[in-house]
Amino acid sequence: MSKSIFYHAGCPVCVSAEQDIISLIGNENVEIVHFGESKSRIREAENYGVTSVPALVTPNGNVLHINYGASMSEVKG
C-alpha cells in the first residue's frame, strides 16, 4: 500500500478527523473511504484490523484508531 487509508462513517467526529488528517499528511497521501458511500469496503477495513471509526491505516499496515466515533458493528447496522 503506497498511501494511508482513512475510514469513516460520516459522523461529525469522523468528518472533523478527516479534515485534520488531510491537513496533517496531505490529500495526495491519503485515500478517504466513507462507509456510507462505500459499504463494500467494510470487510477490507476489518481485514486490516479496524475495530472502530474514524481510523487511519498507514502504508505499513498499522491501524490508528482516532477519537472513537462508532464501532464496526454500528457501522454495519
Backbone atoms as SQL, in Angstrom:
CREATE TABLE atoms (id INTEGER PRIMARY KEY, chain TEXT, resi INTEGER, resn TEXT, atom TEXT, x REAL, y REAL, z REAL);
INSERT INTO atoms VALUES
  (1, 'A', 1, 'MET', 'N', 0.848, -1.164, 0.000),
  (2, 'A', 1, 'MET', 'CA', 0.000, 0.000, 0.000),
  (3, 'A', 1, 'MET', 'C', 0.900, 1.236, 0.000),
  (4, 'A', 2, 'SER', 'N', 0.658, 2.151, -0.904),
  (5, 'A', 2, 'SER', 'CA', 1.518, 3.331, -1.020),
  (6, 'A', 2, 'SER', 'C', 0.958, 4.552, -0.300),
  (7, 'A', 3, 'LYS', 'N', -0.360, 4.550, -0.039),
  (8, 'A', 3, 'LYS', 'CA', -0.994, 5.670, 0.659),
  (9, 'A', 3, 'LYS', 'C', -1.674, 5.155, 1.923),
  (10, 'A', 4, 'SER', 'N', -1.889, 6.055, 2.863),
  (11, 'A', 4, 'SER', 'CA', -2.711, 5.714, 4.015),
  (12, 'A', 4, 'SER', 'C', -4.162, 5.657, 3.565),
  (13, 'A', 5, 'ILE', 'N', -4.978, 4.935, 4.327),
  (14, 'A', 5, 'ILE', 'CA', -6.415, 4.880, 4.065),
  (15, 'A', 5, 'ILE', 'C', -7.128, 5.349, 5.319),
  (16, 'A', 6, 'PHE', 'N', -7.998, 6.343, 5.162),
  (17, 'A', 6, 'PHE', 'CA', -8.775, 6.859, 6.279),
  (18, 'A', 6, 'PHE', 'C', -10.210, 6.380, 6.118),
  (19, 'A', 7, 'TYR', 'N', -10.650, 5.545, 7.059),
  (20, 'A', 7, 'TYR', 'CA', -12.010, 5.004, 7.034),
  (21, 'A', 7, 'TYR', 'C', -12.882, 5.797, 8.001),
  (22, 'A', 8, 'HIS', 'N', -14.097, 6.117, 7.554),
  (23, 'A', 8, 'HIS', 'CA', -15.028, 6.781, 8.465),
  (24, 'A', 8, 'HIS', 'C', -16.471, 6.555, 8.056),
  (25, 'A', 9, 'ALA', 'N', -17.380, 6.949, 8.955),
  (26, 'A', 9, 'ALA', 'CA', -18.807, 6.691, 8.755),
  (27, 'A', 9, 'ALA', 'C', -19.624, 7.954, 8.522),
  (28, 'A', 10, 'GLY', 'N', -18.974, 9.091, 8.458),
  (29, 'A', 10, 'GLY', 'CA', -19.678, 10.326, 8.147),
  (30, 'A', 10, 'GLY', 'C', -20.213, 11.100, 9.335),
  (31, 'A', 11, 'CYS', 'N', -19.994, 10.609, 10.548),
  (32, 'A', 11, 'CYS', 'CA', -20.466, 11.334, 11.736),
  (33, 'A', 11, 'CYS', 'C', -19.620, 12.597, 11.929),
  (34, 'A', 12, 'PRO', 'N', -20.074, 13.546, 12.754),
  (35, 'A', 12, 'PRO', 'CA', -19.294, 14.773, 12.967),
  (36, 'A', 12, 'PRO', 'C', -17.868, 14.524, 13.457),
  (37, 'A', 13, 'VAL', 'N', -17.678, 13.533, 14.328),
  (38, 'A', 13, 'VAL', 'CA', -16.331, 13.196, 14.815),
  (39, 'A', 13, 'VAL', 'C', -15.459, 12.759, 13.641),
  (40, 'A', 14, 'CYS', 'N', -16.030, 11.922, 12.770),
  (41, 'A', 14, 'CYS', 'CA', -15.283, 11.394, 11.623),
  (42, 'A', 14, 'CYS', 'C', -14.926, 12.488, 10.622),
  (43, 'A', 15, 'VAL', 'N', -15.872, 13.354, 10.330),
  (44, 'A', 15, 'VAL', 'CA', -15.646, 14.424, 9.357),
  (45, 'A', 15, 'VAL', 'C', -14.575, 15.380, 9.867),
  (46, 'A', 16, 'SER', 'N', -14.624, 15.693, 11.143),
  (47, 'A', 16, 'SER', 'CA', -13.608, 16.568, 11.734),
  (48, 'A', 16, 'SER', 'C', -12.231, 15.913, 11.663),
  (49, 'A', 17, 'ALA', 'N', -12.160, 14.619, 12.003),
  (50, 'A', 17, 'ALA', 'CA', -10.878, 13.904, 11.940),
  (51, 'A', 17, 'ALA', 'C', -10.370, 13.824, 10.506),
  (52, 'A', 18, 'GLU', 'N', -11.279, 13.650, 9.537),
  (53, 'A', 18, 'GLU', 'CA', -10.884, 13.615, 8.121),
  (54, 'A', 18, 'GLU', 'C', -10.179, 14.906, 7.727),
  (55, 'A', 19, 'GLN', 'N', -10.744, 16.024, 8.103),
  (56, 'A', 19, 'GLN', 'CA', -10.136, 17.316, 7.767),
  (57, 'A', 19, 'GLN', 'C', -8.765, 17.471, 8.415),
  (58, 'A', 20, 'ASP', 'N', -8.643, 17.016, 9.667),
  (59, 'A', 20, 'ASP', 'CA', -7.348, 17.089, 10.353),
  (60, 'A', 20, 'ASP', 'C', -6.309, 16.192, 9.688),
  (61, 'A', 21, 'ILE', 'N', -6.697, 14.992, 9.306),
  (62, 'A', 21, 'ILE', 'CA', -5.770, 14.064, 8.639),
  (63, 'A', 21, 'ILE', 'C', -5.293, 14.661, 7.323),
  (64, 'A', 22, 'ILE', 'N', -6.219, 15.194, 6.537),
  (65, 'A', 22, 'ILE', 'CA', -5.842, 15.809, 5.257),
  (66, 'A', 22, 'ILE', 'C', -4.883, 16.974, 5.491),
  (67, 'A', 23, 'SER', 'N', -5.145, 17.783, 6.507),
  (68, 'A', 23, 'SER', 'CA', -4.258, 18.913, 6.820),
  (69, 'A', 23, 'SER', 'C', -2.872, 18.432, 7.246),
  (70, 'A', 24, 'LEU', 'N', -2.825, 17.342, 7.986),
  (71, 'A', 24, 'LEU', 'CA', -1.553, 16.833, 8.503),
  (72, 'A', 24, 'LEU', 'C', -0.701, 16.126, 7.458),
  (73, 'A', 25, 'ILE', 'N', -1.314, 15.251, 6.659),
  (74, 'A', 25, 'ILE', 'CA', -0.495, 14.440, 5.760),
  (75, 'A', 25, 'ILE', 'C', -0.715, 14.740, 4.280),
  (76, 'A', 26, 'GLY', 'N', -1.717, 15.559, 3.972),
  (77, 'A', 26, 'GLY', 'CA', -1.944, 15.958, 2.583),
  (78, 'A', 26, 'GLY', 'C', -2.908, 15.035, 1.861),
  (79, 'A', 27, 'ASN', 'N', -3.795, 15.615, 1.104),
  (80, 'A', 27, 'ASN', 'CA', -4.821, 14.885, 0.365),
  (81, 'A', 27, 'ASN', 'C', -4.225, 13.840, -0.578),
  (82, 'A', 28, 'GLU', 'N', -3.059, 14.119, -1.130),
  (83, 'A', 28, 'GLU', 'CA', -2.427, 13.195, -2.077),
  (84, 'A', 28, 'GLU', 'C', -1.835, 11.960, -1.391),
  (85, 'A', 29, 'ASN', 'N', -1.743, 11.994, -0.061),
  (86, 'A', 29, 'ASN', 'CA', -1.143, 10.885, 0.681),
  (87, 'A', 29, 'ASN', 'C', -2.151, 10.003, 1.402),
  (88, 'A', 30, 'VAL', 'N', -3.433, 10.291, 1.213),
  (89, 'A', 30, 'VAL', 'CA', -4.452, 9.528, 1.923),
  (90, 'A', 30, 'VAL', 'C', -5.663, 9.271, 1.024),
  (91, 'A', 31, 'GLU', 'N', -6.165, 8.063, 1.091),
  (92, 'A', 31, 'GLU', 'CA', -7.413, 7.717, 0.412),
  (93, 'A', 31, 'GLU', 'C', -8.522, 7.770, 1.459),
  (94, 'A', 32, 'ILE', 'N', -9.583, 8.482, 1.178),
  (95, 'A', 32, 'ILE', 'CA', -10.697, 8.611, 2.095),
  (96, 'A', 32, 'ILE', 'C', -11.777, 7.602, 1.716),
  (97, 'A', 33, 'VAL', 'N', -12.213, 6.807, 2.695),
  (98, 'A', 33, 'VAL', 'CA', -13.279, 5.832, 2.466),
  (99, 'A', 33, 'VAL', 'C', -14.412, 6.125, 3.447),
  (100, 'A', 34, 'HIS', 'N', -15.536, 6.556, 2.910),
  (101, 'A', 34, 'HIS', 'CA', -16.744, 6.848, 3.689),
  (102, 'A', 34, 'HIS', 'C', -17.654, 5.626, 3.550),
  (103, 'A', 35, 'PHE', 'N', -17.909, 4.928, 4.657),
  (104, 'A', 35, 'PHE', 'CA', -18.678, 3.693, 4.589),
  (105, 'A', 35, 'PHE', 'C', -20.119, 3.903, 4.130),
  (106, 'A', 36, 'GLY', 'N', -20.662, 5.093, 4.318),
  (107, 'A', 36, 'GLY', 'CA', -21.998, 5.374, 3.819),
  (108, 'A', 36, 'GLY', 'C', -22.052, 5.364, 2.303),
  (109, 'A', 37, 'GLU', 'N', -20.917, 5.642, 1.679),
  (110, 'A', 37, 'GLU', 'CA', -20.819, 5.662, 0.216),
  (111, 'A', 37, 'GLU', 'C', -20.150, 4.409, -0.339),
  (112, 'A', 38, 'SER', 'N', -19.430, 3.680, 0.517),
  (113, 'A', 38, 'SER', 'CA', -18.659, 2.504, 0.072),
  (114, 'A', 38, 'SER', 'C', -18.793, 1.359, 1.069),
  (115, 'A', 39, 'LYS', 'N', -20.006, 0.883, 1.285),
  (116, 'A', 39, 'LYS', 'CA', -20.224, -0.216, 2.232),
  (117, 'A', 39, 'LYS', 'C', -19.421, -1.457, 1.867),
  (118, 'A', 40, 'SER', 'N', -19.145, -1.638, 0.606),
  (119, 'A', 40, 'SER', 'CA', -18.395, -2.819, 0.168),
  (120, 'A', 40, 'SER', 'C', -16.968, -2.836, 0.720),
  (121, 'A', 41, 'ARG', 'N', -16.504, -1.721, 1.262),
  (122, 'A', 41, 'ARG', 'CA', -15.124, -1.648, 1.781),
  (123, 'A', 41, 'ARG', 'C', -15.038, -1.964, 3.281),
  (124, 'A', 42, 'ILE', 'N', -16.187, -2.228, 3.915),
  (125, 'A', 42, 'ILE', 'CA', -16.191, -2.531, 5.352),
  (126, 'A', 42, 'ILE', 'C', -15.339, -3.765, 5.650),
  (127, 'A', 43, 'ARG', 'N', -15.510, -4.812, 4.884),
  (128, 'A', 43, 'ARG', 'CA', -14.749, -6.055, 5.081),
  (129, 'A', 43, 'ARG', 'C', -13.251, -5.797, 4.944),
  (130, 'A', 44, 'GLU', 'N', -12.874, -4.993, 3.960),
  (131, 'A', 44, 'GLU', 'CA', -11.465, -4.629, 3.760),
  (132, 'A', 44, 'GLU', 'C', -10.904, -3.988, 5.024),
  (133, 'A', 45, 'ALA', 'N', -11.630, -3.037, 5.573),
  (134, 'A', 45, 'ALA', 'CA', -11.185, -2.345, 6.786),
  (135, 'A', 45, 'ALA', 'C', -11.035, -3.322, 7.948),
  (136, 'A', 46, 'GLU', 'N', -12.009, -4.207, 8.100),
  (137, 'A', 46, 'GLU', 'CA', -11.928, -5.202, 9.170),
  (138, 'A', 46, 'GLU', 'C', -10.723, -6.116, 8.977),
  (139, 'A', 47, 'ASN', 'N', -10.416, -6.457, 7.743),
  (140, 'A', 47, 'ASN', 'CA', -9.243, -7.294, 7.473),
  (141, 'A', 47, 'ASN', 'C', -7.945, -6.598, 7.865),
  (142, 'A', 48, 'TYR', 'N', -7.911, -5.282, 7.779),
  (143, 'A', 48, 'TYR', 'CA', -6.733, -4.521, 8.226),
  (144, 'A', 48, 'TYR', 'C', -6.658, -4.452, 9.746),
  (145, 'A', 49, 'GLY', 'N', -7.784, -4.712, 10.422),
  (146, 'A', 49, 'GLY', 'CA', -7.807, -4.640, 11.881),
  (147, 'A', 49, 'GLY', 'C', -8.567, -3.444, 12.425),
  (148, 'A', 50, 'VAL', 'N', -9.295, -2.744, 11.582),
  (149, 'A', 50, 'VAL', 'CA', -10.091, -1.604, 12.027),
  (150, 'A', 50, 'VAL', 'C', -11.253, -2.127, 12.875),
  (151, 'A', 51, 'THR', 'N', -11.375, -1.622, 14.101),
  (152, 'A', 51, 'THR', 'CA', -12.451, -2.043, 15.003),
  (153, 'A', 51, 'THR', 'C', -13.427, -0.921, 15.300),
  (154, 'A', 52, 'SER', 'N', -13.041, 0.303, 14.974),
  (155, 'A', 52, 'SER', 'CA', -13.925, 1.454, 15.146),
  (156, 'A', 52, 'SER', 'C', -13.485, 2.543, 14.183),
  (157, 'A', 53, 'VAL', 'N', -14.382, 3.471, 13.938),
  (158, 'A', 53, 'VAL', 'CA', -14.059, 4.604, 13.069),
  (159, 'A', 53, 'VAL', 'C', -14.251, 5.897, 13.853),
  (160, 'A', 54, 'PRO', 'N', -13.515, 6.916, 13.496),
  (161, 'A', 54, 'PRO', 'CA', -12.565, 7.020, 12.402),
  (162, 'A', 54, 'PRO', 'C', -11.269, 6.260, 12.689),
  (163, 'A', 55, 'ALA', 'N', -10.666, 5.775, 11.622),
  (164, 'A', 55, 'ALA', 'CA', -9.405, 5.042, 11.740),
  (165, 'A', 55, 'ALA', 'C', -8.548, 5.285, 10.505),
  (166, 'A', 56, 'LEU', 'N', -7.257, 5.344, 10.729),
  (167, 'A', 56, 'LEU', 'CA', -6.290, 5.537, 9.657),
  (168, 'A', 56, 'LEU', 'C', -5.417, 4.294, 9.582),
  (169, 'A', 57, 'VAL', 'N', -5.324, 3.696, 8.393),
  (170, 'A', 57, 'VAL', 'CA', -4.415, 2.576, 8.175),
  (171, 'A', 57, 'VAL', 'C', -3.216, 3.135, 7.420),
  (172, 'A', 58, 'THR', 'N', -2.038, 2.985, 8.013),
  (173, 'A', 58, 'THR', 'CA', -0.826, 3.529, 7.422),
  (174, 'A', 58, 'THR', 'C', -0.316, 2.617, 6.309),
  (175, 'A', 59, 'PRO', 'N', 0.579, 3.116, 5.460),
  (176, 'A', 59, 'PRO', 'CA', 1.142, 2.271, 4.397),
  (177, 'A', 59, 'PRO', 'C', 1.817, 1.002, 4.931),
  (178, 'A', 60, 'ASN', 'N', 2.285, 1.018, 6.189),
  (179, 'A', 60, 'ASN', 'CA', 2.905, -0.165, 6.801),
  (180, 'A', 60, 'ASN', 'C', 1.866, -1.164, 7.275),
  (181, 'A', 61, 'GLY', 'N', 0.569, -0.764, 7.274),
  (182, 'A', 61, 'GLY', 'CA', -0.488, -1.635, 7.757),
  (183, 'A', 61, 'GLY', 'C', -0.873, -1.414, 9.203),
  (184, 'A', 62, 'ASN', 'N', -0.272, -0.399, 9.837),
  (185, 'A', 62, 'ASN', 'CA', -0.652, -0.072, 11.212),
  (186, 'A', 62, 'ASN', 'C', -2.011, 0.602, 11.213),
  (187, 'A', 63, 'VAL', 'N', -2.849, 0.265, 12.196),
  (188, 'A', 63, 'VAL', 'CA', -4.171, 0.864, 12.318),
  (189, 'A', 63, 'VAL', 'C', -4.148, 1.854, 13.469),
  (190, 'A', 64, 'LEU', 'N', -4.486, 3.101, 13.163),
  (191, 'A', 64, 'LEU', 'CA', -4.554, 4.150, 14.170),
  (192, 'A', 64, 'LEU', 'C', -6.022, 4.511, 14.363),
  (193, 'A', 65, 'HIS', 'N', -6.588, 4.099, 15.506),
  (194, 'A', 65, 'HIS', 'CA', -7.973, 4.436, 15.821),
  (195, 'A', 65, 'HIS', 'C', -7.987, 5.837, 16.424),
  (196, 'A', 66, 'ILE', 'N', -8.835, 6.701, 15.880),
  (197, 'A', 66, 'ILE', 'CA', -8.820, 8.117, 16.221),
  (198, 'A', 66, 'ILE', 'C', -10.137, 8.523, 16.866),
  (199, 'A', 67, 'ASN', 'N', -10.078, 9.063, 18.074),
  (200, 'A', 67, 'ASN', 'CA', -11.233, 9.707, 18.697),
  (201, 'A', 67, 'ASN', 'C', -12.537, 8.961, 18.435),
  (202, 'A', 68, 'TYR', 'N', -12.725, 7.851, 19.108),
  (203, 'A', 68, 'TYR', 'CA', -13.840, 6.918, 18.901),
  (204, 'A', 68, 'TYR', 'C', -15.140, 7.597, 18.459),
  (205, 'A', 69, 'GLY', 'N', -15.657, 7.154, 17.311),
  (206, 'A', 69, 'GLY', 'CA', -16.914, 7.651, 16.780),
  (207, 'A', 69, 'GLY', 'C', -17.973, 6.561, 16.722),
  (208, 'A', 70, 'ALA', 'N', -17.614, 5.371, 16.215),
  (209, 'A', 70, 'ALA', 'CA', -18.553, 4.261, 16.108),
  (210, 'A', 70, 'ALA', 'C', -17.799, 2.949, 15.958),
  (211, 'A', 71, 'SER', 'N', -18.360, 1.880, 16.525),
  (212, 'A', 71, 'SER', 'CA', -17.769, 0.552, 16.350),
  (213, 'A', 71, 'SER', 'C', -18.109, 0.040, 14.963),
  (214, 'A', 72, 'MET', 'N', -17.381, -0.954, 14.509),
  (215, 'A', 72, 'MET', 'CA', -17.664, -1.534, 13.202),
  (216, 'A', 72, 'MET', 'C', -19.037, -2.206, 13.190),
  (217, 'A', 73, 'SER', 'N', -19.490, -2.752, 14.321),
  (218, 'A', 73, 'SER', 'CA', -20.824, -3.350, 14.355),
  (219, 'A', 73, 'SER', 'C', -21.892, -2.280, 14.170),
  (220, 'A', 74, 'GLU', 'N', -21.652, -1.078, 14.687),
  (221, 'A', 74, 'GLU', 'CA', -22.585, 0.031, 14.458),
  (222, 'A', 74, 'GLU', 'C', -22.575, 0.472, 12.997),
  (223, 'A', 75, 'VAL', 'N', -21.401, 0.463, 12.407),
  (224, 'A', 75, 'VAL', 'CA', -21.264, 0.849, 11.000),
  (225, 'A', 75, 'VAL', 'C', -22.022, -0.126, 10.103),
  (226, 'A', 76, 'LYS', 'N', -21.914, -1.412, 10.429),
  (227, 'A', 76, 'LYS', 'CA', -22.589, -2.436, 9.618),
  (228, 'A', 76, 'LYS', 'C', -24.105, -2.341, 9.736),
  (229, 'A', 77, 'GLY', 'N', -24.573, -1.804, 10.865),
  (230, 'A', 77, 'GLY', 'CA', -26.018, -1.640, 11.053),
  (231, 'A', 77, 'GLY', 'C', -26.655, -2.810, 11.545);
